[in-house]
Every structure is written in structure tokens, then in C-alpha cells.
Amino acid sequence: MAVRIGLWWALFMASVKMFVRNRLALFFSLFLPLVIMLIFGVLNFEGSTSVSLGVVDEARTDASAALVDGLDEYDYLEITEGTRDDELAALEKGDRGFVLVIPSGYQSSPTGETGLVAYASSADPSQAQVGQGLLQQAVAGAMLSASPGSMPSVPALTPPVTFESVESRDLGYIDFLVPGIVGMTVMQLGLFGVAFGFVQLKRTGALRRLFATPTPPAYFLSAQVASRVVLGYLQVAIRVGIGIWFGLQMFGSWLVLAVIIGLALLIFLAMGFGIAGWAKNEDQAAPVANLVSLPMLFLSGVFFPREAMPDVLRSITGFMPLTYVNEALRGVMNEGAALVDLGPQLLGMGVWAVISFVVAVWLFKWE
């Protein structure tokens, strides 16, 4: 047993050294995600004056519809309509800056109480103060547009909205970015780290010579997989550490995060073995690996929210493996989700793990 453990350990260390010496794999799986993260971390994407506003129309009258239509005219308002529970939940998670509730029986009353209540996020008081002014202005303007003849002069106007503060998370762009970069890192490691390394071994005949030794192939494969898993966790730790330096907040369990990363590694490592088994050289492996990774890189919500996509494209890309991985990572890191809360994501990842394993077994060849 000691001899077998020593043999496996030697193969493990050799796999690590081969990966470190493979400059192409090292660039795509280690340096490229790191450089992208540093660039996006330095850039400031949170300086706009837009206000994310959730609107709850409980009145459902012509007056309330006119108010909502008037608010739509203001470009700095990003309006989402929904129920009170859904919008307040989004406010607590940091997805909304304000939630405006139009109560039942609402009527436009510029000279008296309107009954309008806006719940404001307490995460950033200075930003909330600016947003309150913008929202008061927009509501007053919308009411003026809805009934211009009944409105008094501007000095006579009383503030139409009453504000209440709600405890919520202060999620910035770095909190959105880091889980996406972690998912990207795992994908790049699995696809490029495995594909390029194994193709090089096949091309040079090293795998053929391996069969001439008493070394069991299972030892070699398990050592390769284990080395990539260890390197994957190490790279993720570096990304998360840099993210914390930039202000990343971790709301979930580190153990749950490790489980998600482990399952993601299995998916993309299997894909890498499939590409390595099919390709005869690096010239064949590179375009296939890019063909698999690039659509996920731009359409799985790595850098920007998928909500900005057209509905059809968002529905299609929702089934990509990296989409499931990114949603699970953000659920843990941004929302503090447990494994039981990530059922759809874990189911999707599990299906992709089975598909990737079957394809890898089907395509993989030693020569």
C-alpha cells in the first residue's frame, strides 16, 4: 500500500509540474481571469445617478396607472413592478434602491396626503438621500403630468412621498463580479488546463510510453484529476481573497461554497477530458475549447446581469452549465443560500455533470 501511495503521489506532483510548465493552459486558467478581475475591480461601475425603483400598485385605478406611466418618463428611474412581498424581498437583498407602494384607494392629491410610501435601503445613507430627492421630484412631476389643471404652484407642493428605512444588504458590483470570475476560473481550468495538457502528452507519445510501465492508468487519471481539483481550489481562494480586498461581502457558508466549486470542477474537468480525447493536437483542441467557453463567458452572467438580455436569449442561456454555476455561487456569496435553497441550480449542475462524464468516456482515447 505504501508503494502505491508513493506512486500516486509522484504522479500527482508530476501532474502539477506539467500544468505549471504549460504556458498556454496557465495563461487561460490562471492569468487571464486574474487580469480581468483586477481590471473590473479597479473600474467604477457604481457611479451612475440611476435609481432602481420597485413599484407596488395596490390601487389598480386610473390614477395609479397614470402615476406609474408618469414615472416611466424619467430616464434615471429603473422601474420594476411586482407584489409588495417580492419587491421588499428584492430591497432587502440589495436588488432595489427603493420600493414605492401605491396604496388601495390612492387618488392624486397634491395639496394633501397622498398615502404614497417609499421603502428605502439603509445600506448607503448618502446614496439614499440623493435617491429620495430624485424620487420626490419624479413623483411630483408624474402627478403634475397626470392632472396639470389641479396642481398648485411648485412652492405650495408638499412632499408627496413618505419614506421608511429598511435594513438591506449593500451589494456593489464587486459582489456581483467575484462569483462570476470564480465560475470563469473553474471553467477555464477544466477546459484549457486538461485539454492542452493531455493533448500534449498524446502528441509526444508520453501516454503510449506510460502503458509500457506497470503504472495502472487509473492512478495516472486520478492523480491528474486530483491535481486540477487542488489547483482549482487554490485559484478560487486567490480570487476570493482579491475580491475581499476590493470589498467583497460573503454572506453564505464557506463549506457550501466549497461544495458548489467541487461540483463545478467535475463538470468542466469532464468537458476538458472529452476535448482532450477527441483532439489529436493543440491546434484542434484550442478552437474547440474556445467554442465551448466563449459563449458561456459572455452569456452566462460572468460580467453583467443576464436580466439585460432579451427574453428568448435569457431563456436559452439559462441552461448553460456556467449559468447554473454562477447562479449557485451568487446565491451562496450574495444571499447566504444553503444547499437546500439551490435546488434548481444543483439539479442543473448534476445533469451537466452526468452529460459531461458520459461524453468524456465516449470521446476519450489514449492515443
Protein Blocks (a to p, Z undefined) as FASTA:
>chain_A
ZZmmmmmmmmmmmmmmmmmmmmklmmmmmmmmmmmmmmmmmpccklbcbdcdddddfkop
aklmmmmmmmmmpmklccddddfklmmmmmmnopafbdcdddehiacdfkbcehiacddd
fkbmmlmmmmmmmmmmmmmmmmmmmmmmlpccfklpccfbdcdddddddddfklmmmmmm
mmmmmmmmmmmmmmmmmmmmmmnommmmmmmpmbdfklmmmmmmmmmmmmmmmmmmmmmm
mmmmnopacfbdfklmmmmmmmmmmmmmmmmmmmmmmpmbfklmmmmmmmmmmmmmmmno
mmbcfklpcfklmmmmmmpmklmmmmmmmmmmmnopafklmmmmmmmmmmmmmmmmmmmm
mmpcfZZ
